[in-house]
């Protein structure tokens, strides 16, 4: 069998991306970082950027990570399905894009702990600092939109 036949018979090809980065497309600071990373990716497709705020976001397509979980802290998914979170996501994305030196110091145990603690504080304050409602409110609003995409049909008659 030729190698061309092997390729066409393969049930599933390996993804071209090396990490899926789940990000909040309604967060202005997150978008700045994503735009920077997209420029660094330069169309190579090494990073698949997944906007969790998009109404079409489906957890089943992204290792079961639901909207609320993804909004709570940054997540990445590796091609083998492994889920990574927090500073490890940034470290991995920056390595893939050839800028690993930026997060390399966080490989040291004490700096990794410190960086993750700082990130946790940021993740917990992110919505408030960017002038957005609480996570519980955002989840409820999203669910309302998904349950009733046409506001006119969901209004109560008075």
MODELLER restraints for C-alpha pairs under 7 A, 6 or more apart:
rsr = mdl.restraints
at = mdl.atoms
rsr.add(forms.Gaussian(group=physical.xy_distance, feature=features.Distance(at['CA:15:A'], at['CA:79:A']), mean=6.68, stdev=0.5))
rsr.add(forms.Gaussian(group=physical.xy_distance, feature=features.Distance(at['CA:16:A'], at['CA:45:A']), mean=6.55, stdev=0.5))
rsr.add(forms.Gaussian(group=physical.xy_distance, feature=features.Distance(at['CA:16:A'], at['CA:46:A']), mean=6.62, stdev=0.5))
rsr.add(forms.Gaussian(group=physical.xy_distance, feature=features.Distance(at['CA:17:A'], at['CA:45:A']), mean=5.52, stdev=0.5))
rsr.add(forms.Gaussian(group=physical.xy_distance, feature=features.Distance(at['CA:17:A'], at['CA:46:A']), mean=4.29, stdev=0.5))
rsr.add(forms.Gaussian(group=physical.xy_distance, feature=features.Distance(at['CA:17:A'], at['CA:47:A']), mean=5.25, stdev=0.5))
rsr.add(forms.Gaussian(group=physical.xy_distance, feature=features.Distance(at['CA:17:A'], at['CA:48:A']), mean=5.89, stdev=0.5))
rsr.add(forms.Gaussian(group=physical.xy_distance, feature=features.Distance(at['CA:18:A'], at['CA:46:A']), mean=5.25, stdev=0.5))
rsr.add(forms.Gaussian(group=physical.xy_distance, feature=features.Distance(at['CA:18:A'], at['CA:47:A']), mean=5.95, stdev=0.5))
rsr.add(forms.Gaussian(group=physical.xy_distance, feature=features.Distance(at['CA:18:A'], at['CA:78:A']), mean=6.23, stdev=0.5))
rsr.add(forms.Gaussian(group=physical.xy_distance, feature=features.Distance(at['CA:18:A'], at['CA:79:A']), mean=6.09, stdev=0.5))
rsr.add(forms.Gaussian(group=physical.xy_distance, feature=features.Distance(at['CA:19:A'], at['CA:46:A']), mean=6.91, stdev=0.5))
rsr.add(forms.Gaussian(group=physical.xy_distance, feature=features.Distance(at['CA:19:A'], at['CA:47:A']), mean=5.18, stdev=0.5))
rsr.add(forms.Gaussian(group=physical.xy_distance, feature=features.Distance(at['CA:19:A'], at['CA:48:A']), mean=6.27, stdev=0.5))
rsr.add(forms.Gaussian(group=physical.xy_distance, feature=features.Distance(at['CA:19:A'], at['CA:76:A']), mean=6.32, stdev=0.5))
rsr.add(forms.Gaussian(group=physical.xy_distance, feature=features.Distance(at['CA:19:A'], at['CA:77:A']), mean=5.56, stdev=0.5))
rsr.add(forms.Gaussian(group=physical.xy_distance, feature=features.Distance(at['CA:19:A'], at['CA:78:A']), mean=4.74, stdev=0.5))
rsr.add(forms.Gaussian(group=physical.xy_distance, feature=features.Distance(at['CA:19:A'], at['CA:79:A']), mean=6.44, stdev=0.5))
rsr.add(forms.Gaussian(group=physical.xy_distance, feature=features.Distance(at['CA:20:A'], at['CA:47:A']), mean=5.79, stdev=0.5))
rsr.add(forms.Gaussian(group=physical.xy_distance, feature=features.Distance(at['CA:20:A'], at['CA:48:A']), mean=4.56, stdev=0.5))
rsr.add(forms.Gaussian(group=physical.xy_distance, feature=features.Distance(at['CA:20:A'], at['CA:49:A']), mean=5.94, stdev=0.5))
rsr.add(forms.Gaussian(group=physical.xy_distance, feature=features.Distance(at['CA:20:A'], at['CA:50:A']), mean=6.73, stdev=0.5))
rsr.add(forms.Gaussian(group=physical.xy_distance, feature=features.Distance(at['CA:20:A'], at['CA:76:A']), mean=5.35, stdev=0.5))
rsr.add(forms.Gaussian(group=physical.xy_distance, feature=features.Distance(at['CA:20:A'], at['CA:77:A']), mean=4.98, stdev=0.5))
rsr.add(forms.Gaussian(group=physical.xy_distance, feature=features.Distance(at['CA:20:A'], at['CA:78:A']), mean=6.51, stdev=0.5))
rsr.add(forms.Gaussian(group=physical.xy_distance, feature=features.Distance(at['CA:21:A'], at['CA:47:A']), mean=6.75, stdev=0.5))
rsr.add(forms.Gaussian(group=physical.xy_distance, feature=features.Distance(at['CA:21:A'], at['CA:48:A']), mean=6.06, stdev=0.5))
rsr.add(forms.Gaussian(group=physical.xy_distance, feature=features.Distance(at['CA:21:A'], at['CA:49:A']), mean=5.02, stdev=0.5))
rsr.add(forms.Gaussian(group=physical.xy_distance, feature=features.Distance(at['CA:21:A'], at['CA:50:A']), mean=5.88, stdev=0.5))
rsr.add(forms.Gaussian(group=physical.xy_distance, feature=features.Distance(at['CA:21:A'], at['CA:75:A']), mean=6.41, stdev=0.5))
rsr.add(forms.Gaussian(group=physical.xy_distance, feature=features.Distance(at['CA:21:A'], at['CA:76:A']), mean=4.71, stdev=0.5))
rsr.add(forms.Gaussian(group=physical.xy_distance, feature=features.Distance(at['CA:21:A'], at['CA:77:A']), mean=6.81, stdev=0.5))
rsr.add(forms.Gaussian(group=physical.xy_distance, feature=features.Distance(at['CA:22:A'], at['CA:49:A']), mean=6.35, stdev=0.5))
rsr.add(forms.Gaussian(group=physical.xy_distance, feature=features.Distance(at['CA:22:A'], at['CA:50:A']), mean=4.81, stdev=0.5))
rsr.add(forms.Gaussian(group=physical.xy_distance, feature=features.Distance(at['CA:22:A'], at['CA:51:A']), mean=6.08, stdev=0.5))
rsr.add(forms.Gaussian(group=physical.xy_distance, feature=features.Distance(at['CA:22:A'], at['CA:52:A']), mean=6.21, stdev=0.5))
rsr.add(forms.Gaussian(group=physical.xy_distance, feature=features.Distance(at['CA:22:A'], at['CA:70:A']), mean=6.93, stdev=0.5))
rsr.add(forms.Gaussian(group=physical.xy_distance, feature=features.Distance(at['CA:22:A'], at['CA:74:A']), mean=6.52, stdev=0.5))
rsr.add(forms.Gaussian(group=physical.xy_distance, feature=features.Distance(at['CA:22:A'], at['CA:75:A']), mean=5.54, stdev=0.5))
rsr.add(forms.Gaussian(group=physical.xy_distance, feature=features.Distance(at['CA:22:A'], at['CA:76:A']), mean=5.99, stdev=0.5))
rsr.add(forms.Gaussian(group=physical.xy_distance, feature=features.Distance(at['CA:23:A'], at['CA:30:A']), mean=6.92, stdev=0.5))
rsr.add(forms.Gaussian(group=physical.xy_distance, feature=features.Distance(at['CA:23:A'], at['CA:50:A']), mean=6.15, stdev=0.5))
rsr.add(forms.Gaussian(group=physical.xy_distance, feature=features.Distance(at['CA:23:A'], at['CA:51:A']), mean=5.22, stdev=0.5))
rsr.add(forms.Gaussian(group=physical.xy_distance, feature=features.Distance(at['CA:23:A'], at['CA:52:A']), mean=5.85, stdev=0.5))
rsr.add(forms.Gaussian(group=physical.xy_distance, feature=features.Distance(at['CA:23:A'], at['CA:74:A']), mean=6.59, stdev=0.5))
rsr.add(forms.Gaussian(group=physical.xy_distance, feature=features.Distance(at['CA:24:A'], at['CA:30:A']), mean=6.45, stdev=0.5))
rsr.add(forms.Gaussian(group=physical.xy_distance, feature=features.Distance(at['CA:24:A'], at['CA:51:A']), mean=5.71, stdev=0.5))
rsr.add(forms.Gaussian(group=physical.xy_distance, feature=features.Distance(at['CA:24:A'], at['CA:52:A']), mean=5.51, stdev=0.5))
rsr.add(forms.Gaussian(group=physical.xy_distance, feature=features.Distance(at['CA:24:A'], at['CA:53:A']), mean=5.53, stdev=0.5))
rsr.add(forms.Gaussian(group=physical.xy_distance, feature=features.Distance(at['CA:24:A'], at['CA:71:A']), mean=6.72, stdev=0.5))
rsr.add(forms.Gaussian(group=physical.xy_distance, feature=features.Distance(at['CA:25:A'], at['CA:31:A']), mean=6.08, stdev=0.5))
rsr.add(forms.Gaussian(group=physical.xy_distance, feature=features.Distance(at['CA:25:A'], at['CA:51:A']), mean=5.27, stdev=0.5))
rsr.add(forms.Gaussian(group=physical.xy_distance, feature=features.Distance(at['CA:25:A'], at['CA:52:A']), mean=6.79, stdev=0.5))
rsr.add(forms.Gaussian(group=physical.xy_distance, feature=features.Distance(at['CA:25:A'], at['CA:53:A']), mean=5.52, stdev=0.5))
rsr.add(forms.Gaussian(group=physical.xy_distance, feature=features.Distance(at['CA:26:A'], at['CA:53:A']), mean=6.40, stdev=0.5))
rsr.add(forms.Gaussian(group=physical.xy_distance, feature=features.Distance(at['CA:40:A'], at['CA:97:A']), mean=6.42, stdev=0.5))
rsr.add(forms.Gaussian(group=physical.xy_distance, feature=features.Distance(at['CA:41:A'], at['CA:47:A']), mean=6.98, stdev=0.5))
rsr.add(forms.Gaussian(group=physical.xy_distance, feature=features.Distance(at['CA:41:A'], at['CA:97:A']), mean=6.11, stdev=0.5))
rsr.add(forms.Gaussian(group=physical.xy_distance, feature=features.Distance(at['CA:52:A'], at['CA:67:A']), mean=6.29, stdev=0.5))
rsr.add(forms.Gaussian(group=physical.xy_distance, feature=features.Distance(at['CA:59:A'], at['CA:65:A']), mean=5.03, stdev=0.5))
rsr.add(forms.Gaussian(group=physical.xy_distance, feature=features.Distance(at['CA:59:A'], at['CA:66:A']), mean=4.92, stdev=0.5))
rsr.add(forms.Gaussian(group=physical.xy_distance, feature=features.Distance(at['CA:63:A'], at['CA:81:A']), mean=6.80, stdev=0.5))
rsr.add(forms.Gaussian(group=physical.xy_distance, feature=features.Distance(at['CA:68:A'], at['CA:139:A']), mean=6.31, stdev=0.5))
rsr.add(forms.Gaussian(group=physical.xy_distance, feature=features.Distance(at['CA:72:A'], at['CA:123:A']), mean=6.55, stdev=0.5))
rsr.add(forms.Gaussian(group=physical.xy_distance, feature=features.Distance(at['CA:73:A'], at['CA:86:A']), mean=6.49, stdev=0.5))
rsr.add(forms.Gaussian(group=physical.xy_distance, feature=features.Distance(at['CA:73:A'], at['CA:123:A']), mean=5.69, stdev=0.5))
rsr.add(forms.Gaussian(group=physical.xy_distance, feature=features.Distance(at['CA:74:A'], at['CA:85:A']), mean=5.72, stdev=0.5))
rsr.add(forms.Gaussian(group=physical.xy_distance, feature=features.Distance(at['CA:74:A'], at['CA:86:A']), mean=5.54, stdev=0.5))
rsr.add(forms.Gaussian(group=physical.xy_distance, feature=features.Distance(at['CA:75:A'], at['CA:83:A']), mean=6.90, stdev=0.5))
rsr.add(forms.Gaussian(group=physical.xy_distance, feature=features.Distance(at['CA:75:A'], at['CA:84:A']), mean=5.75, stdev=0.5))
rsr.add(forms.Gaussian(group=physical.xy_distance, feature=features.Distance(at['CA:75:A'], at['CA:85:A']), mean=4.52, stdev=0.5))
rsr.add(forms.Gaussian(group=physical.xy_distance, feature=features.Distance(at['CA:75:A'], at['CA:86:A']), mean=6.70, stdev=0.5))
rsr.add(forms.Gaussian(group=physical.xy_distance, feature=features.Distance(at['CA:75:A'], at['CA:89:A']), mean=6.43, stdev=0.5))
rsr.add(forms.Gaussian(group=physical.xy_distance, feature=features.Distance(at['CA:76:A'], at['CA:83:A']), mean=5.79, stdev=0.5))
rsr.add(forms.Gaussian(group=physical.xy_distance, feature=features.Distance(at['CA:76:A'], at['CA:84:A']), mean=5.13, stdev=0.5))
rsr.add(forms.Gaussian(group=physical.xy_distance, feature=features.Distance(at['CA:76:A'], at['CA:85:A']), mean=6.20, stdev=0.5))
rsr.add(forms.Gaussian(group=physical.xy_distance, feature=features.Distance(at['CA:76:A'], at['CA:89:A']), mean=5.61, stdev=0.5))
rsr.add(forms.Gaussian(group=physical.xy_distance, feature=features.Distance(at['CA:77:A'], at['CA:83:A']), mean=4.64, stdev=0.5))
rsr.add(forms.Gaussian(group=physical.xy_distance, feature=features.Distance(at['CA:77:A'], at['CA:84:A']), mean=6.25, stdev=0.5))
rsr.add(forms.Gaussian(group=physical.xy_distance, feature=features.Distance(at['CA:86:A'], at['CA:116:A']), mean=6.51, stdev=0.5))
rsr.add(forms.Gaussian(group=physical.xy_distance, feature=features.Distance(at['CA:86:A'], at['CA:119:A']), mean=6.82, stdev=0.5))
rsr.add(forms.Gaussian(group=physical.xy_distance, feature=features.Distance(at['CA:87:A'], at['CA:115:A']), mean=6.80, stdev=0.5))
rsr.add(forms.Gaussian(group=physical.xy_distance, feature=features.Distance(at['CA:87:A'], at['CA:116:A']), mean=5.85, stdev=0.5))
rsr.add(forms.Gaussian(group=physical.xy_distance, feature=features.Distance(at['CA:91:A'], at['CA:100:A']), mean=6.49, stdev=0.5))
rsr.add(forms.Gaussian(group=physical.xy_distance, feature=features.Distance(at['CA:91:A'], at['CA:103:A']), mean=5.16, stdev=0.5))
rsr.add(forms.Gaussian(group=physical.xy_distance, feature=features.Distance(at['CA:94:A'], at['CA:100:A']), mean=4.87, stdev=0.5))
rsr.add(forms.Gaussian(group=physical.xy_distance, feature=features.Distance(at['CA:105:A'], at['CA:111:A']), mean=6.70, stdev=0.5))
rsr.add(forms.Gaussian(group=physical.xy_distance, feature=features.Distance(at['CA:106:A'], at['CA:112:A']), mean=4.40, stdev=0.5))
rsr.add(forms.Gaussian(group=physical.xy_distance, feature=features.Distance(at['CA:106:A'], at['CA:115:A']), mean=6.73, stdev=0.5))
rsr.add(forms.Gaussian(group=physical.xy_distance, feature=features.Distance(at['CA:127:A'], at['CA:133:A']), mean=6.55, stdev=0.5))
rsr.add(forms.Gaussian(group=physical.xy_distance, feature=features.Distance(at['CA:127:A'], at['CA:134:A']), mean=6.50, stdev=0.5))
rsr.add(forms.Gaussian(group=physical.xy_distance, feature=features.Distance(at['CA:148:A'], at['CA:154:A']), mean=6.09, stdev=0.5))
